[in-house]
């Protein structure tokens, strides 16, 4: 793991977490049509079936991500790394921790929905064993959505 990187559970309502989430939401609203945006509000990330994680690099909050426990799988939500801290290994560390959380919960599959323009995110997910799949849960098919999954068992 990247030196100085600490990843821990966090309340998404803390100022540092909320700032990361607002930056993520602003980017999604800038890039994608409203019907293609499936991000969760800060309050929606506080429910018991969601583990919200924050990554700190040398003490500064630089990334966040969440694992939503669904009926038969875990869904990755709210993955975001501050642009000034990309390519520093933060996203990889966050992915490893989210996967470990899913395994600890006994989940056999991870799934996610992401935007079609987020090529660096697609590459990250592929490096971590995700493959493109079809829509899942209540997500509709949409040209701006990319769906991916990874078997854990």
C-alpha positions in Angstrom: 0.0 0.0 0.0 1.1 3.6 -0.6 3.2 5.1 2.2 1.2 7.4 4.4 -2.2 6.0 3.2 -4.8 5.3 5.9 -8.2 4.0 4.9 -11.0 3.8 7.5 -14.7 3.8 8.0 -16.1 7.3 8.3 -19.4 9.1 8.6 -20.1 10.7 5.2 -21.5 13.7 6.9 -18.1 14.8 8.2 -16.9 18.0 6.5 -14.0 16.3 4.7 -16.1 13.4 3.4 -18.9 15.8 2.4 -16.4 17.9 0.5 -15.2 14.8 -1.5 -18.7 13.7 -2.2 -19.7 17.2 -3.4 -16.7 17.3 -5.7 -17.7 13.9 -7.1 -21.3 14.9 -7.6 -20.3 18.1 -9.4 -18.1 16.2 -11.8 -20.9 13.6 -12.5 -23.4 16.4 -13.1 -21.0 18.1 -15.5 -20.2 14.9 -17.5 -23.5 13.0 -17.6 -27.2 13.4 -18.3 -29.4 13.6 -15.2 -30.9 10.2 -15.9 -27.4 8.6 -16.1 -26.4 9.9 -12.6 -26.9 7.3 -9.9 -24.8 8.8 -7.1 -26.2 8.6 -3.6 -26.8 11.7 -1.5 -24.6 12.2 1.6 -27.6 11.1 3.8 -28.3 8.0 1.7 -24.8 6.8 2.4 -25.4 6.7 6.2 -27.8 3.7 6.2 -26.8 0.5 8.0 -26.2 -1.5 4.8 -23.6 0.9 3.5 -20.0 0.9 4.7 -18.5 4.4 3.8 -14.7 4.6 3.7 -12.4 7.6 3.5 -8.7 7.5 2.4 -6.3 9.8 4.0 -2.8 10.5 2.5 -0.5 12.0 5.1 -3.5 12.9 7.2 -5.5 14.7 4.4 -8.8 13.2 3.2 -8.1 12.5 -0.5 -10.6 9.8 -1.6 -13.8 8.0 -0.6 -15.8 4.9 -1.6 -18.6 2.9 -0.3 -19.8 -0.7 -0.2 -23.6 -1.2 -0.3 -24.7 -4.7 0.8 -27.4 -5.9 -1.5 -29.4 -9.2 -1.4 -26.8 -11.3 -3.1 -23.9 -9.0 -3.9 -22.0 -5.9 -2.8 -22.2 -2.7 -4.9 -19.4 -0.2 -5.0 -20.7 3.4 -4.8 -19.2 6.9 -4.5 -15.7 6.0 -5.6 -13.8 9.3 -5.9 -10.2 10.4 -5.7 -9.3 14.1 -5.5 -7.8 15.0 -8.9 -4.5 16.2 -7.2 -4.0 12.8 -5.7 -4.7 10.5 -8.7 -2.0 8.1 -9.8 -0.6 7.9 -6.3 -2.0 4.4 -5.5 -4.9 5.8 -3.4 -7.6 4.3 -5.6 -5.9 0.9 -5.6 -5.7 0.9 -1.8 -9.3 1.9 -1.5 -10.4 -0.9 -3.9 -8.4 -3.4 -1.9 -10.1 -2.3 1.3 -13.6 -2.3 -0.2 -13.0 -5.8 -1.5 -11.7 -7.0 1.9 -14.9 -5.6 3.5 -17.1 -7.5 1.0 -15.2 -10.7 1.7 -15.5 -10.2 5.4 -19.3 -9.9 4.9 -19.3 -13.2 2.9 -20.4 -11.5 -0.3 -19.6 -13.6 -3.4 -19.8 -10.8 -6.0 -19.1 -7.1 -6.4 -20.9 -5.0 -8.9 -20.8 -1.3 -9.9 -22.2 1.2 -12.3 -19.9 4.0 -13.7 -20.0 6.5 -16.4 -18.9 5.7 -20.0 -16.4 8.7 -20.0 -14.5 7.7 -16.9 -11.8 5.7 -18.7 -9.3 5.8 -15.9 -11.9 4.3 -13.6 -12.7 1.6 -16.1 -8.9 0.7 -16.2 -8.7 0.7 -12.4 -11.7 -1.7 -12.2 -10.3 -4.0 -14.9 -6.9 -4.1 -13.1 -8.8 -5.3 -10.0 -10.6 -8.1 -11.9 -13.8 -6.5 -12.9 -15.4 -7.3 -16.3 -18.2 -5.6 -18.1 -21.7 -7.0 -17.5 -25.3 -5.9 -18.1 -27.5 -3.7 -15.9 -28.3 -5.0 -12.5 -30.6 -4.1 -9.6 -32.9 -1.2 -10.6 -30.4 0.3 -13.1 -31.8 0.9 -16.6 -29.8 0.3 -19.7 -28.3 3.7 -20.7 -25.6 4.7 -23.2 -23.7 6.7 -20.6 -23.6 3.8 -18.1 -21.0 1.0 -17.9 -21.8 -1.9 -15.6 -19.1 -4.2 -14.2 -18.8 -7.1 -11.9 -16.2 -9.3 -10.1 -16.7 -12.7 -8.6 -15.2 -13.0 -5.1 -15.7 -16.8 -4.7 
